[in-house]
Amino acid sequence: MFGSNSDPQHQPKPQLARRVSLTVVTTTAALLLALTAGCRTGPMEYIHNGFKVGPNYATPGAPVSEVWIDYRNSELVTNQQAYWDWWRVFRDPQLELLVQRAHQQNLTLRQAGFRIEEARARRAVAHGNLFPQSQTAFGSYRRQQISTETGITAGGGGGLPGFERAFDVWTAGGQFSWELDFWGRFRRAVAASDAELDATVENYDDVLVVLIGDVAQTYVEIRVAQQRIRYAQANVQSQVGSLNLAKIKKEEGAASGLDVAQAVTNVSQTEATIPQLQAQLRQAENRLCILMGMPPQDLSQLLGDQTLIPEAPPQIAIGVPADLLRRRPDVRRAERLAAAQSERIGITESAMYPAFTLNGTLFVQANELQNLFTGGAVAGNVGPSFSWNLLNYGRIWNAQNAEEALFMQRVTEYQTVVLNANREAEDAIIGFLRAQQQARILRVGVDAAVESRDLINELYKGGRADFGRVFVAELFLVQQQDQLALAEGAIAANLVALYRSLGGGWELRMQDPQAPVMLPQPQNRPMEQLAPPAGNPLLLPEMLPQPDRN
């Protein structure tokens, strides 16, 4: 009967059906095998990672001391304290003004701010790839004439009823291409851009920390140079008095020409140090001008009449070494760069899988312009497609190996930055403590030297001592006072270095509404504090933290 398939010759053969089923199963198995063979992300991991291939990032551990070496010293306090305005501990209005001006005008800081704007724009570009990557509008007009010697028009076919050899074609429309983020390639690119944006913010903060430290350090150098000049000028004045006394005693026959010669030697030797110190003072002022974003100029009015070396408080708060992971911008920047590189591993791995794309075109076309937007003029197409780098697995595999090796480099760089941060803080602590100790000793020595000089001068006036003892006493006083100025400067300089090593000062950009660049707020990310593995944790790659795939 009609519509019946009861005829045996129309029934599918069992062997053919089994062969087709086997082919389908084999093809499916081969496809699944190809999807997973050579790829590093398993199905469960892919789901766990939010439908993304590649490892999810976890903050690597870094070796950090539990306590400072000199934490028992009474001049150190290990409780938590805000360091954002640490330069105020010197109670120096001029220093505070210089820091404010440098923050507002420094060109290096502005350059770091523009890097943030660049990273923010690049992040927006990466985010845009989550949407149709290609959207193109097009339109055209052409006047077309068909040959009568080809196709159906050959041999006089141009005379067909209704046939027009020349006609107009108006076209307008758009097309799009959207690669679906099936493997997380574009989402990981956004995450990498986010981490890089964070890194540029941390770089800005690091530049700000260094800038404030450089301003304070240069200011200390200026005050030290001024103090040394003041000591030298006072000693020259005292030595000139001794020279005049030696000349009078020589005229009276109570002294020889040797006394006068020794006195002249003392005066000239001390006086000769002043031009060198004045040159150092001017050079420090010039550096300070550059830090404030202005050409070198006289800073006498800006520096004011205050010429004393900044004095450190009796106790300083330094927290604990683990605070370095949270506070130092260069540490946070290194960690963010490692996070960005971790995301690139997944971006590279996504090239092992097929790329699924949705393509479409919608347009209107007509021979007459007035008919262009009628229903009959609408045309278009839409449909999926895929592409797969089946023959490039070796290249992709090695590219992923390179990205993983680069990630391990970023991890070791992060750990190195942490170690150096710990060292810089310890160096500043011991430098500060020993400079304090040295200054205390030198103050006693200077007081004794002043008293010795005064006593020797009285004895020389009375004729009970020769000028050689005056010469030695005055020379020793010059040396002791100069060393004291350097030691007092070292106290302040090491305190500046300590606060800089602790990462203090970057919060200034959030406290000052006049900051030159509006920046995003820093994100508080927990930093793992893992004890380093036994042996040397930084030499062998296999001993380093691996990308988290759990």
LOLUM-668762 format. One record per residue (C-alpha): x, y, z; residue in one letter; residue number from 1. Coordinates in steps of 0.001 Angstrom, whole numbers. Each point is the difference from the previous one (the first is absolute). Layout:
<rs>
R         x         y         z   aa     i
R         X         Y         Z    A   NUM
...
</rs>
This chain:
<rs>
R         x         y         z   aa     i
R         0         0         0    M     1
R       929      3575      -505    F     2
R      2059      1444      2856    G     3
R       999     -3459      1268    S     4
R      3606     -1113       558    N     5
R      -939     -3647       359    S     6
R      2032      -885     -3053    D     7
R      3159     -1733      1274    P     8
R      2121      1754     -2568    Q     9
R      -909      3291      1626    H    10
R       968     -1150      3542    Q    11
R      3465      1138      1291    P    12
R      2493     -2783        64    K    13
R      1123      -974      3535    P    14
R      3656       -21     -1037    Q    15
R      -272      3520     -1412    L    16
R     -1808      1276      3103    A    17
R      2645     -1495      2280    R    18
R      2711      1469     -2234    R    19
R     -1582      3464       200    V    20
R      -408      -253      3781    S    21
R      3592     -1132       372    L    22
R      1151      2884     -2155    T    23
R     -1944      2501      2120    V    24
R      1366     -1454      3245    V    25
R      3530       -89     -1365    T    26
R      -229      3554     -1268    T    27
R     -1431      1218      3306    T    28
R      2675     -1824      1983    A    29
R      2707      1348     -2267    A    30
R     -1380      3499       422    L    31
R       -88      -289      3801    L    32
R      3466     -1532        10    L    33
R      1309      2817     -2162    A    34
R     -1606      2535      2308    L    35
R      1779     -1367      3051    T    36
R      3195     -1523     -1377    A    37
R      2942      2282       510    G    38
R     -2136      2527      1878    C    39
R       812       820      3595    R    40
R     -3432       849      1355    T    41
R     -2322     -2910       738    G    42
R     -3809       211      -219    P    43
R      -546       326      3766    M    44
R      2698      2625       303    E    45
R     -1530      1868     -2935    Y    46
R     -3343       109      1801    I    47
R      1599       855      3356    H    48
R      1891      2906     -1580    N    49
R     -3223      1589     -1187    G    50
R        38     -1631     -3452    F    51
R      3513      1214      -740    K    52
R      3069     -1989      -967    V    53
R      3312       646      1696    G    54
R       881       344      3687    P    55
R     -1724      2327      2432    N    56
R      2436      2342      1747    Y    57
R       908      -292      3669    A    58
R      2306      2454      1776    T    59
R      3422     -1644       339    P    60
R      1727      -270      3338    G    61
R      3036      2084       833    A    62
R      2662      -422      2698    P    63
R      -484      2701      2640    V    64
R      1609       292      3432    S    65
R     -2312      -289      2981    E    66
R      1707      2794      1948    V    67
R      2630      2643      -576    W    68
R      3533      -842      1071    I    69
R        72      2949      2442    D    70
R     -3617      -209      1117    Y    71
R      1071         7      3676    R    72
R      1607      3436      -296    N    73
R     -1809      2561      2159    S    74
R        85      2592     -2794    E    75
R     -2181     -2213     -2208    L    76
R     -3705      -690       425    V    77
R     -1473     -2927     -1938    T    78
R     -3680       890       320    N    79
R     -2022       943     -3059    Q    80
R        21      3660     -1004    Q    81
R     -1086      2052     -2992    A    82
R      3030      1096     -2002    Y    83
R     -1714      2039     -2698    W    84
R      1262      3351      1424    D    85
R      3206     -1249      1605    W    86
R      1961      3153      -937    W    87
R     -2036      1896      2616    R    88
R      1922     -1762      2783    V    89
R      2809      2516      -615    F    90
R     -2378      2894       834    R    91
R      1549      2084     -2766    D    92
R     -2424      2323     -1875    P    93
R      2473       562     -2851    Q    94
R       300     -3733      -642    L    95
R     -3779      -401       -26    E    96
R      -314      2826     -2537    L    97
R      2660     -1543     -2249    L    98
R     -1735     -3386        45    V    99
R     -3305      1627      -944    Q   100
R      1551      1895     -2906    R   101
R      1814     -3058     -1312    A   102
R     -3214     -2015       147    H   103
R     -1826      2604     -2059    Q   104
R      2707       832     -2536    Q   105
R      2415     -2911      -448    N   106
R       182     -1049     -3651    L   107
R       991     -3624       622    T   108
R     -3116      -400      2129    L   109
R     -2142      1478     -2757    R   110
R      1539     -2402     -2492    Q   111
R      -955     -2897      2274    A   112
R     -3538      1398        91    G   113
R      -219        13     -3790    F   114
R      1116     -3641        -8    R   115
R     -3106      -727      2048    I   116
R     -2157      1729     -2588    E   117
R      1639     -2132     -2694    E   118
R      -606     -3213      1959    A   119
R     -3607       994       668    R   120
R      -594       519     -3731    A   121
R      1618     -3333      -866    R   122
R     -2187     -1695      2570    R   123
R     -3073      1473     -1716    A   124
R      1257     -1376     -3328    V   125
R       348     -3478      1518    A   126
R     -3494       237      1482    H   127
R     -1398       965     -3405    G   128
R      1141     -3342     -1430    N   129
R     -2690     -1720      2081    L   130
R     -2522      1397     -2493    F   131
R      -116      -410     -3798    P   132
R      3563       665     -1014    Q   133
R      -852      1217     -3489    S   134
R     -2961      2213      -821    Q   135
R       167      1620     -3410    T   136
R     -2514      2211     -1760    A   137
R       241       205     -3757    F   138
R     -1748      1661     -2888    G   139
R       554       386     -3715    S   140
R     -1442      1153     -3251    Y   141
R      1057     -1238     -3408    R   142
R     -1153       361     -3555    R   143
R       375     -3362     -1713    Q   144
R      -101      -977     -3648    Q   145
R      -102     -3660     -1068    I   146
R      1785     -1336     -3059    S   147
R     -2216     -1432     -2718    T   148
R      2703     -2443     -1095    E   149
R        68     -2235      3111    T   150
R     -2377     -2268      1878    G   151
R     -3671        21      -851    I   152
R       391      3333     -1747    T   153
R      2415     -1365     -2614    A   154
R     -1124       -49     -3594    G   155
R     -2630      2677       322    G   156
R     -1405     -1113      3318    G   157
R        87      3592      1030    G   158
R     -3224       389     -1883    G   159
R     -1963     -2182      2448    L   160
R     -3278      1538      1120    P   161
R       519      2162      3110    G   162
R      3749      -260      -218    F   163
R      1926      3188       685    E   164
R      3662       -39      -806    R   165
R       839      2898      2384    A   166
R     -1478       464      3476    F   167
R       713      1562      3454    D   168
R       753     -1887      3226    V   169
R      -433      1681      3392    W   170
R      1242     -1887      3075    T   171
R       110       824      3741    A   172
R       416     -2231      3015    G   173
R      2266     -1386      2652    G   174
R      1817     -3137      1005    Q   175
R      1359     -1372      3241    F   176
R      2301     -2733      1221    S   177
R      -116     -1190      3593    W   178
R      2494     -2557      1283    E   179
R     -1657     -1509      3063    L   180
R      2122      -126      3138    D   181
R      -539     -3722       378    F   182
R      3435      -691      1539    W   183
R       440      3191      2032    G   184
R      2556      1584     -2287    R   185
R     -1548      3472        71    F   186
R      -988      -159      3666    R   187
R      3571      -861       941    R   188
R      1213      2884     -2169    A   189
R     -2256      2318      2006    V   190
R      1346     -1460      3256    A   191
R      3573       490     -1227    A   192
R      -807      3603      -920    S   193
R     -1546       528      3427    D   194
R      3184     -1254      1653    A   195
R      2151      2178     -2249    E   196
R     -2143      3026       852    L   197
R       480      -785      3680    D   198
R      3744      -285      -630    A   199
R       114      3481     -1529    T   200
R     -1836      1390      3037    V   201
R      2536     -1700      2257    E   202
R      2765      1426     -2184    N   203
R     -1464      3483       531    Y   204
R       -46      -602      3739    D   205
R      3577     -1273       -93    D   206
R      1128      3108     -1897    V   207
R     -1768      2112      2635    L   208
R      1706     -1859      2856    V   209
R      3404       435     -1644    V   210
R      -736      3651      -777    L   211
R      -897       877      3584    I   212
R      3071     -1869      1226    G   213
R      2233      1822     -2496    D   214
R     -1416      3383      1014    V   215
R       571      -733      3688    A   216
R      3462     -1459      -681    Q   217
R      1037      3037     -2052    T   218
R     -1405      2336      2636    Y   219
R      2102     -1750      2639    V   220
R      3079       376     -2216    E   221
R      -701      3734      -292    I   222
R      -319       424      3756    R   223
R      3148     -2061       611    V   224
R      1963      2129     -2464    A   225
R     -1284      3158      1683    Q   226
R       992     -1330      3424    Q   227
R      3475      -941     -1206    R   228
R       451      3445     -1544    I   229
R     -1134      1608      3237    R   230
R      2472     -2078      2020    Y   231
R      2794       817     -2454    A   232
R      -721      3730        43    Q   233
R       -96        56      3813    A   234
R      3295     -1873       162    N   235
R      1595      2348     -2535    V   236
R     -1051      2938      2171    Q   237
R      1472     -1656      3101    S   238
R      3200      -932     -1833    Q   239
R       411      3545     -1332    V   240
R      -119      1159      3623    G   241
R      2785     -2459       846    S   242
R      1970      1220     -3033    L   243
R      -290      3615      1132    N   244
R      1084      -991      3489    L   245
R      3031     -1836     -1422    A   246
R       946      3082     -2032    K   247
R      -227      2238      3077    I   248
R      2091     -2389      2066    K   249
R      2583      -150     -2805    K   250
R       210      3787      -117    E   251
R       509       -30      3766    E   252
R      2702     -2631      -365    G   253
R     -1996     -2566      1956    A   254
R      -563     -2293     -3020    A   255
R      1857     -1138     -3076    S   256
R      -909        91     -3649    G   257
R      -929     -3696       306    L   258
R     -3038       930      2068    D   259
R     -1197      2405     -2683    V   260
R       638     -2544     -2770    A   261
R     -1972     -2695      1843    Q   262
R     -2868      2429       589    A   263
R       -93       954     -3691    V   264
R       -14     -3694      -924    T   265
R     -2993      -629      2233    N   266
R     -1960      2955     -1374    V   267
R       680      -789     -3651    S   268
R      -696     -3711       414    Q   269
R     -3374       614      1651    T   270
R      -916      2853     -2324    E   271
R       757     -2124     -3067    A   272
R     -2785     -2451       912    T   273
R     -2683      2691      -225    I   274
R      -100       419     -3827    P   275
R      -285     -3760      -438    Q   276
R     -2854      -146      2516    L   277
R     -1719      2932     -1699    Q   278
R       226     -1818     -3338    A   279
R     -1542     -3116      1576    Q   280
R     -2760      2169      1454    L   281
R      -832      1546     -3362    R   282
R        41     -3386     -1746    Q   283
R     -2427     -1402      2580    A   284
R     -2276      3007      -504    E   285
R        95      -567     -3763    N   286
R     -1036     -3642       467    R   287
R     -2831      1142      2231    L   288
R     -1191      2403     -2704    C   289
R      -187     -2833     -2539    I   290
R     -1949     -2144      2463    L   291
R     -2510      2856       278    M   292
R      -314       236     -3773    G   293
R      1674      3371      -462    M   294
R      3345      1184     -1409    P   295
R      2891       579      2444    P   296
R      -376      3256      1892    Q   297
R       770      1663      3296    D   298
R     -1951     -1762      2761    L   299
R       969      2301      2859    S   300
R     -3522      1345       405    Q   301
R     -1648     -3412      -332    L   302
R      2395     -1667      2450    L   303
R      -446      2778      2551    G   304
R      2290      1013      2826    D   305
R      -187     -3396      1693    Q   306
R      3382     -1658      -526    T   307
R       -34     -2763      2604    L   308
R       310     -3633     -1016    I   309
R     -3398     -1768       386    P   310
R      -131     -1769      3336    E   311
R     -1368     -3524       361    A   312
R     -2513      -852      2743    P   313
R      1218     -2054      2985    P   314
R     -1953     -3062     -1194    Q   315
R     -1131     -1095     -3455    I   316
R     -2752     -2457      -930    A   317
R      1078     -2574     -2573    I   318
R     -2672     -2714       163    G   319
R      1048     -3529      -958    V   320
R      1694     -1356     -3164    P   321
R     -3238     -1553     -1257    A   322
R     -1387      3529      -423    D   323
R      2363       422     -2950    L   324
R     -2215     -2298     -2106    L   325
R     -2991      2206       660    R   326
R      1572      3441        -3    R   327
R      2759       158     -2604    R   328
R     -1291       941     -3462    P   329
R      2939     -1651     -1778    D   330
R      -872     -3306      1698    V   331
R     -3645       326      -984    R   332
R      1002       980     -3535    R   333
R      2176     -3118      -373    A   334
R     -2879     -2155      1255    E   335
R     -2428      1575     -2488    R   336
R      2395      -599     -2897    L   337
R       158     -3665      1020    A   338
R     -3810      -109        -6    A   339
R      -142      1505     -3490    A   340
R      2492     -2537     -1310    Q   341
R     -1973     -2873      1542    S   342
R     -3038      1031     -2056    E   343
R      2079       -52     -3195    R   344
R       618     -3723       501    I   345
R     -3719      -632      -492    G   346
R      -115      2372     -2965    I   347
R      2711     -2027     -1728    T   348
R     -1610     -3340       862    E   349
R     -3306      1101     -1541    S   350
R      1704      -137     -3420    A   351
R        31     -3820       327    M   352
R     -3793      -129      -254    Y   353
R     -2379       839     -2841    P   354
R     -1150      3592      -282    A   355
R     -3769       336      -499    F   356
R     -1161      3091     -1841    T   357
R     -3435      1355      -802    L   358
R       -61      1930     -3289    N   359
R     -2808      2011     -1494    G   360
R      -804      2502     -2720    T   361
R     -3164      2078      -411    L   362
R      -424      2376     -2922    F   363
R     -2469      1572     -2394    V   364
R       531        67     -3759    Q   365
R     -2037      1478     -2815    A   366
R       312      1356     -3521    N   367
R     -1817      3183       924    E   368
R       838      2176      2958    L   369
R     -3649       448       931    Q   370
R      -364     -3796       301    N   371
R      3052      -441      2228    L   372
R     -1916      -141      3280    F   373
R     -2949     -2088     -1083    T   374
R      -634     -3479      1329    G   375
R      1044     -1679     -3202    G   376
R      3440      1635       108    A   377
R      1021     -1669      3280    V   378
R      2545     -2816      -221    A   379
R      2519     -1593      2309    G   380
R      1487     -3082      1544    N   381
R      1053     -1228      3426    V   382
R      1719     -3141      1176    G   383
R      2724     -1521      2154    P   384
R      3489     -1050     -1030    S   385
R      3051     -1414      1701    F   386
R      3742      -158      -550    S   387
R      2497     -2328      1633    W   388
R      3792        -4       -12    N   389
R       231     -3787      -179    L   390
R      3463       -91     -1555    L   391
R      1594      2639      2258    N   392
R      -112     -1752      3362    Y   393
R      3791      -108       312    G   394
R       274      3742      -486    R   395
R     -2869       726      2391    I   396
R      1350     -2442      2585    W   397
R      3397      1682        -2    N   398
R     -1597      3436        81    A   399
R     -1834     -1050      3151    Q   400
R      3239     -1369      1459    N   401
R      1552      3404      -627    A   402
R     -2886      1785      1738    E   403
R       263     -2319      3010    E   404
R      3761       586       200    A   405
R      -624      3732      -146    L   406
R     -2536      -360      2810    F   407
R      2627     -1721      2149    M   408
R      2347      2885      -780    Q   409
R     -2641      2413      1276    R   410
R      -382     -2089      3153    V   411
R      3731        59       694    T   412
R        82      3738      -741    E   413
R     -2776       473      2565    Y   414
R      1895     -2039      2579    Q   415
R      3204      1918      -760    T   416
R     -1791      3314       511    V   417
R     -1274     -1251      3367    V   418
R      3501     -1066      1043    L   419
R      1496      3323     -1063    N   420
R     -2749      1864      1846    A   421
R       874     -1919      3150    N   422
R      3699       778      -487    R   423
R      -595      3705      -652    E   424
R     -2026       303      3191    A   425
R      2622     -1848      2059    E   426
R      2774      2154     -1510    D   427
R     -1874      3171       901    A   428
R      -737     -1228      3525    I   429
R      3615      -835       803    I   430
R      1178      3190     -1708    G   431
R     -2413      2075      2086    F   432
R       939     -1682      3279    L   433
R      3754       203      -588    R   434
R      -223      3618     -1158    A   435
R     -1821       787      3254    Q   436
R      2755     -1722      1934    Q   437
R      2734      1781     -1950    Q   438
R     -1640      3404       471    A   439
R      -258      -491      3763    R   440
R      3722      -769       175    I   441
R       920      2913     -2249    L   442
R     -2076      2468      2036    R   443
R      2077      -899      3033    V   444
R      3154       333     -2078    G   445
R     -1021      3406     -1402    V   446
R      -792      1356      3472    D   447
R      3387     -1211      1213    A   448
R      1733      1440     -3062    A   449
R     -1596      3439       538    V   450
R      1034       -30      3633    E   451
R      3509     -1153      -923    S   452
R       401      2765     -2586    R   453
R     -1146      2683      2440    D   454
R      2354     -1247      2745    L   455
R      2984      -229     -2368    I   456
R      -668      3514     -1297    N   457
R       -12      1348      3562    E   458
R      3250     -1823       759    L   459
R      1547      1338     -3238    Y   460
R     -1025      3542       842    K   461
R      1667      -356      3402    G   462
R      3136     -1414     -1547    G   463
R      -418     -3380      1688    R   464
R      -480     -2003     -3243    A   465
R      1509        75     -3466    D   466
R     -2065       567     -3152    F   467
R       437     -3588     -1086    G   468
R     -2589     -1041      2575    R   469
R     -2349      2748     -1224    V   470
R       516     -1222     -3571    F   471
R      -915     -3586       909    V   472
R     -3022      1009      2107    A   473
R     -1462      2180     -2739    E   474
R       617     -2605     -2691    L   475
R     -1613     -2716      2131    F   476
R     -3049      2197       656    L   477
R      -498       588     -3740    V   478
R        92     -3731      -671    Q   479
R     -2319      -899      2887    Q   480
R     -2630      2590      -898    Q   481
R        33     -1008     -3665    D   482
R      -414     -3664       931    Q   483
R     -2825       920      2369    L   484
R     -1871      1820     -2778    A   485
R       406     -3034     -2262    L   486
R     -1162     -2367      2763    A   487
R     -3081      2102       779    E   488
R      -752        85     -3707    G   489
R       432     -3780      -158    A   490
R     -2621      -395      2734    I   491
R     -2566      1941     -2017    A   492
R      1077     -1569     -3309    A   493
R      -285     -3540      1355    N   494
R     -3398       788      1496    L   495
R     -1110      1247     -3420    V   496
R      1367     -3187     -1584    A   497
R     -1793     -2086      2629    L   498
R     -3403      1540      -611    Y   499
R       554      -265     -3748    R   500
R       925     -3685       362    S   501
R     -3203      -515      1996    L   502
R     -1990      1354     -2954    G   503
R     -1238      3155      1676    G   504
R     -1415      2970     -1872    G   505
R     -2017     -1396     -2916    W   506
R     -3283       737      1795    E   507
R       675      3700      -577    L   508
R     -1723      -218     -3388    R   509
R     -3250      -994      1737    M   510
R       274      2710      2645    Q   511
R       714      2899     -2364    D   512
R     -2919      1146     -2227    P   513
R      2496      1908     -2149    Q   514
R      1754     -3164     -1151    A   515
R       975       380     -3692    P   516
R     -1629     -3251     -1133    V   517
R     -3169     -1659      1256    M   518
R       867     -3603       721    L   519
R     -2012     -3068       987    P   520
R        46     -1000      3620    Q   521
R      2448     -2807       846    P   522
R     -1543     -3390       556    Q   523
R       730     -1790      3239    N   524
R      1211     -3415     -1062    R   525
R      1034     -2548      2597    P   526
R      3627      -983      -336    M   527
R       895     -3552       931    E   528
R      2855      -178      2473    Q   529
R      1449     -3426      -572    L   530
R      3233     -1216      1485    A   531
R      2593      -622     -2715    P   532
R       745     -3644      -796    P   533
R      3084     -1626      1396    A   534
R      3215       852     -1759    G   535
R       220      2853     -2450    N   536
R     -3575       902     -1071    P   537
R       993      2242     -2875    L   538
R      2396     -2031     -2143    L   539
R     -1915     -2999     -1302    L   540
R     -3248       496     -1936    P   541
R     -1505     -3188      1374    E   542
R       219      1476      3504    M   543
R     -2075      3032      -946    L   544
R     -3794       270       339    P   545
R     -1759     -1495     -2996    Q   546
R     -3144      1509     -1580    P   547
R     -3049     -1038      2008    D   548
R     -2124     -2429     -2009    R   549
R     -2303     -1092      2796    N   550
</rs>
